Amino acid sequence: MRFLIATLLISSLVSPAWALKTVVVKNDRALLDLEGEDLQVGDKVGARDADGKARALLEIKQIKNGKAVAAVLKGKMSQEYSVSKIGGTKTSAGAAKASSPKSPRSKSAWGVTAGYAMNSMTVKPSANSSVSLSGSSINASGFYQMNLDGNISARFLGGYETLVAKGTSSNVTCSGTECSVDISYLGVEALVRYSYLRNTKFDAWVGGGLGFLFAIGKSSNVLNTSKISTNQTFVGSLGLDYHLNKKNFIPVQLDYAMYPDNNTSAANQIILRAGWGINF
């Protein structure tokens, strides 16, 4: 036990104490949630009680999907103990005390995205006529995301959204060669996300939520633009956050946004977004 305590005391002076989460302990094995920490098989981690006393020394035996199986080498392990990595670049004791421990992957982030939207729309000028429109447009948004609990997080996007579509129909006559809709919005989107595959390089997730759109520019020869002011969308999403390092990542997001049907129109969009994010 004296050797164990000495090992952990020395390790606290030579490495950042990134906290890992103990999921379950059984016999001489512990299942750890890496919390984004970049550990390898063979790395050593130490366990301490609530008073900061060293209680166990463990070795990582297996890593999969952001979790690790660790074997207890010395001492006795409990789920209540805090666990941190041992080893790293040597530094002075004074510098180690002065520096505050930082999580390798923050629970909050912000960033920007650019988007390409593929639009489909059906317009019903009268009860007996309709025209199908399609087109593409571009979007630009900023986002903020935060962790809620475990693999559950929220992402909020806000920025410039567009809906552009054109088409013709034999039973609908529009001024010009074809019917068209061109609307620009100030949009806000709120998503709840579930990360179903997570490791040190990427988070793959699915999500759903709502979008709120406020028209800031509108033109159409088939819709009454005086009635266009706000709109709402139901959004389903697939995404991947590719982590370049502990601070920067590339967010890729595919949205399916559905506008609620009304008496005159129905629309949906498939939007591919990609950009740059920063953990903080």
Order of alpha helices (4+ residues) and beta strands (2+ residues): alpha-beta-beta-beta-beta-beta-beta-alpha-beta-beta-beta-beta-beta-beta-beta-beta
